Amino acid sequence: MDFIGKVVLISGATGGIGEQLAKQLSKEGVKLALFARREEKLKKIADEIKKNKTECIYKKCDVKKVNDIKEAVEFTMKKFGGIDVALLTAGVLVPNPIQTFNSSIIKSSLVTQSQILMGI
Ligand SMILES: NC(=O)c1ccc[n+]([C@@H]2O[C@H](COP(=O)([O-])OP(=O)(O)OC[C@H]3O[C@@H](n4cnc5c(N)ncnc54)[C@H](OP(=O)(O)O)[C@@H]3O)[C@@H](O)[C@H]2O)c1
């Protein structure tokens, strides 16, 4: 995919998959909108990315809070005028073995992540 000029929203941008995607994509001419709960870490990553002359905005967002998600989408739309790609990597590993399977864990995580897509 040609990413030049594309607006890419990344949730979970302060660690693991999200952070690495942000750093890799910052070399491909994208405009980045980064979200996670740790604002200081977001700032540090955004400052590093801006050194590549990449446009990068960030905002604190807890994907368990619907309002935070709405604000993240609105913030990105206002700054960049749209969203081309959403990489929803925010998450934590919750062990949920079949012997003690609890479907409410799955439901809550699906709801929060899909809220971002609904917002877009
Ligand atoms: N790495 C793998 O090989 C792998 C494989 C399969 C599945 N997964 C799943 O993919 C997801 C990401 O994996 P990872 O390895 O990148 O994990 P990670 O290194 O722990 O990073 C998780 C990211 O999600 C953010 N996050 C967590 N809860 C959040 C919340 N409520 N709101 C907003 N941001 C939140 C964290 O930032 P803050 O703490 O700053 O909010 C962090 O940036 C996890 O759910 C993991 O179980 C990972």
The ligand as an SDF file (V2000), in Angstrom:
LIG
                    3D

 48 52  0  0  0  0  0  0  0  0999 V2000
    2.6080   -8.7300   20.5140 N   0  0  0  0  0  0  0  0  0  0  0  0
    2.0790   -9.8390   20.0170 C   0  0  0  0  0  0  0  0  0  0  0  0
    2.7790  -10.7170   19.4860 O   0  0  0  0  0  0  0  0  0  0  0  0
    0.5710  -10.0450   20.0620 C   0  0  0  0  0  0  0  0  0  0  0  0
    0.0350  -11.1790   19.4700 C   0  0  0  0  0  0  0  0  0  0  0  0
   -1.3550  -11.3570   19.4740 C   0  0  0  0  0  0  0  0  0  0  0  0
   -2.1660  -10.4230   20.0880 C   0  0  0  0  0  0  0  0  0  0  0  0
   -1.6130   -9.3590   20.6850 N   0  0  0  0  0  0  0  0  0  0  0  0
   -2.5070   -8.3890   21.3030 C   0  0  0  0  0  0  0  0  0  0  0  0
   -2.3760   -7.1340   20.6440 O   0  0  0  0  0  0  0  0  0  0  0  0
   -2.5290   -6.0780   21.5870 C   0  0  0  0  0  0  0  0  0  0  0  0
   -1.2780   -5.1960   21.5550 C   0  0  0  0  0  0  0  0  0  0  0  0
   -0.1520   -5.9930   21.8400 O   0  0  0  0  0  0  0  0  0  0  0  0
    1.2540   -5.3470   22.1870 P   0  0  0  0  0  0  0  0  0  0  0  0
    2.2360   -6.4520   22.1950 O   0  0  0  0  0  0  0  0  0  0  0  0
    1.4860   -4.1920   21.2790 O   0  0  0  0  0  0  0  0  0  0  0  0
    0.9670   -4.8680   23.6930 O   0  0  0  0  0  0  0  0  0  0  0  0
    1.7620   -3.8070   24.6010 P   0  0  0  0  0  0  0  0  0  0  0  0
    3.1860   -3.7500   24.2200 O   0  0  0  0  0  0  0  0  0  0  0  0
    1.3890   -4.1280   26.0050 O   0  0  0  0  0  0  0  0  0  0  0  0
    1.1010   -2.4170   24.1960 O   0  0  0  0  0  0  0  0  0  0  0  0
   -0.2560   -2.1950   24.4490 C   0  0  0  0  0  0  0  0  0  0  0  0
   -0.6020   -0.7830   24.0430 C   0  0  0  0  0  0  0  0  0  0  0  0
   -1.9980   -0.6140   24.2660 O   0  0  0  0  0  0  0  0  0  0  0  0
   -2.1960    0.5470   25.0670 C   0  0  0  0  0  0  0  0  0  0  0  0
   -3.3940    0.3400   25.8760 N   0  0  0  0  0  0  0  0  0  0  0  0
   -3.6780   -0.6510   26.7470 C   0  0  0  0  0  0  0  0  0  0  0  0
   -4.8870   -0.4740   27.2810 N   0  0  0  0  0  0  0  0  0  0  0  0
   -5.3790    0.6790   26.7600 C   0  0  0  0  0  0  0  0  0  0  0  0
   -6.5670    1.4140   26.9480 C   0  0  0  0  0  0  0  0  0  0  0  0
   -7.5220    1.0190   27.8050 N   0  0  0  0  0  0  0  0  0  0  0  0
   -6.7360    2.5520   26.2380 N   0  0  0  0  0  0  0  0  0  0  0  0
   -5.8010    2.9710   25.3760 C   0  0  0  0  0  0  0  0  0  0  0  0
   -4.6390    2.3400   25.1600 N   0  0  0  0  0  0  0  0  0  0  0  0
   -4.4280    1.2030   25.8580 C   0  0  0  0  0  0  0  0  0  0  0  0
   -0.9170    0.7080   25.8690 C   0  0  0  0  0  0  0  0  0  0  0  0
   -0.6830    2.0680   26.1780 O   0  0  0  0  0  0  0  0  0  0  0  0
   -1.0330    2.8230   27.5440 P   0  0  0  0  0  0  0  0  0  0  0  0
   -0.6710    1.9040   28.6620 O   0  0  0  0  0  0  0  0  0  0  0  0
   -0.2060    4.0650   27.4620 O   0  0  0  0  0  0  0  0  0  0  0  0
   -2.4950    3.1300   27.4610 O   0  0  0  0  0  0  0  0  0  0  0  0
    0.1220    0.2710   24.8510 C   0  0  0  0  0  0  0  0  0  0  0  0
    0.4450    1.3470   23.9980 O   0  0  0  0  0  0  0  0  0  0  0  0
   -2.7700   -6.7340   22.9530 C   0  0  0  0  0  0  0  0  0  0  0  0
   -4.1590   -6.8160   23.1840 O   0  0  0  0  0  0  0  0  0  0  0  0
   -2.1750   -8.1130   22.7630 C   0  0  0  0  0  0  0  0  0  0  0  0
   -2.7860   -9.0610   23.6350 O   0  0  0  0  0  0  0  0  0  0  0  0
   -0.2650   -9.1390   20.6780 C   0  0  0  0  0  0  0  0  0  0  0  0
  1  2  1  0
  2  3  2  0
  2  4  1  0
  4  5  1  0
  4 48  2  0
  5  6  2  0
  6  7  1  0
  7  8  2  0
  8  9  1  0
  8 48  1  0
  9 10  1  0
  9 46  1  0
 10 11  1  0
 11 12  1  0
 11 44  1  0
 12 13  1  0
 13 14  1  0
 14 15  2  0
 14 16  1  0
 14 17  1  0
 17 18  1  0
 18 19  2  0
 18 20  1  0
 18 21  1  0
 21 22  1  0
 22 23  1  0
 23 24  1  0
 23 42  1  0
 24 25  1  0
 25 26  1  0
 25 36  1  0
 26 27  1  0
 26 35  1  0
 27 28  2  0
 28 29  1  0
 29 30  1  0
 29 35  2  0
 30 31  1  0
 30 32  2  0
 32 33  1  0
 33 34  2  0
 34 35  1  0
 36 37  1  0
 36 42  1  0
 37 38  1  0
 38 39  2  0
 38 40  1  0
 38 41  1  0
 42 43  1  0
 44 45  1  0
 44 46  1  0
 46 47  1  0
M  CHG  2   8   1  16  -1
M  END
$$$$
